[in-house]
Each structure stands twice: as C-alpha cells, then as structure tokens.
Amino acid sequence: MPQAHAQADFKPTTYQGIAGDVLIQYFERIERLEEEKVGITDGIKEVFLEAKGNGFDVKIMREILKMRKMEREALDEQENMVDLYRQAIGMH
C-alpha cells in the first residue's frame, strides 16, 4: 500500500492553469469522505450481523433493499419478467 505523504512534503503551485491548492482541498475532502464511508460500511455490516443473529436471512434482506430503491414501475416489470421466466422453465 502506498505511503501517505505529509502535507509538508508538497508545495502547491499553479501549473498550466491548475490551482494546486484548490486541487489539494478536493483530494482532502475526498479522503475524509472515504474514511467516513469505511465507518458507514462497518456500521451496515454490524446491522446485518445483528439481523442474522436474530434469525433473519441477510441475503433476502439485501434483495429487498434493492427492491426498495427501485421505482414502482421498474419493480413491477422485474417481478413480471421473473414470473414469466419461472413459468417458461416450469417453476410455477
């Protein structure tokens, strides 16, 4: 894994119209958000583990979460296609 550079290692300049100090601010914001994302991801994993510990099927929960994000029409269309394919292969 590459070693992080201390901020003092670099002296931002403007090069060919690119403001280095502004660019560094974007990088720092992204890095902070990525750190937060790791924390959020860990929190989500903990919730799934808790649900699993209480007897819920995590795989099904993930599928329902995907469905909840879908618009009603897209969800209806997907369910209809699944039913159609299941019937076509004799899984009714």
Backbone hydrogen bonds, N-H to C=O, Kabsch-Sander energy under -0.5 kcal/mol:
donor,donor_aa,acceptor,acceptor_aa,energy
9,D,6,A,-2.0
10,F,7,Q,-1.3
15,Y,13,T,-0.6
15,Y,18,I,-2.2
18,I,15,Y,-2.1
19,A,17,G,-0.6
20,G,13,T,-2.8
20,G,18,I,-0.9
23,L,19,A,-2.1
24,I,20,G,-2.5
25,Q,21,D,-1.6
26,Y,22,V,-1.7
27,F,23,L,-2.3
28,E,24,I,-2.7
29,R,25,Q,-2.2
30,I,26,Y,-2.5
31,E,27,F,-2.6
32,R,28,E,-2.2
33,L,29,R,-2.4
34,E,30,I,-2.5
35,E,31,E,-1.9
36,E,32,R,-2.2
37,K,33,L,-2.5
38,V,34,E,-1.8
39,G,35,E,-1.6
40,I,36,E,-2.5
41,T,37,K,-2.9
42,D,38,V,-2.4
43,G,39,G,-2.0
44,I,40,I,-2.4
45,K,41,T,-2.3
46,E,42,D,-2.1
47,V,43,G,-2.0
48,F,44,I,-2.3
49,L,45,K,-2.5
50,E,46,E,-2.3
51,A,47,V,-2.6
52,K,48,F,-2.8
53,G,49,L,-2.4
54,N,50,E,-1.1
54,N,51,A,-0.5
55,G,52,K,-1.9
56,F,51,A,-2.4
58,V,56,F,-0.8
61,M,57,D,-2.1
62,R,58,V,-2.5
63,E,59,K,-1.8
64,I,60,I,-2.5
65,L,61,M,-2.3
66,K,62,R,-2.0
67,M,63,E,-2.2
68,R,64,I,-2.5
69,K,65,L,-1.0
69,K,66,K,-0.7
70,M,66,K,-0.7
70,M,67,M,-1.0
75,L,71,E,-2.5
76,D,72,R,-2.7
77,E,73,E,-2.4
78,Q,74,A,-2.4
79,E,75,L,-2.7
80,N,76,D,-2.4
81,M,77,E,-2.3
82,V,78,Q,-2.5
83,D,79,E,-2.4
84,L,80,N,-2.5
85,Y,81,M,-2.8
86,R,82,V,-2.6
87,Q,83,D,-2.5
88,A,84,L,-2.3
89,I,85,Y,-1.5
90,G,87,Q,-1.3
91,M,86,R,-3.8
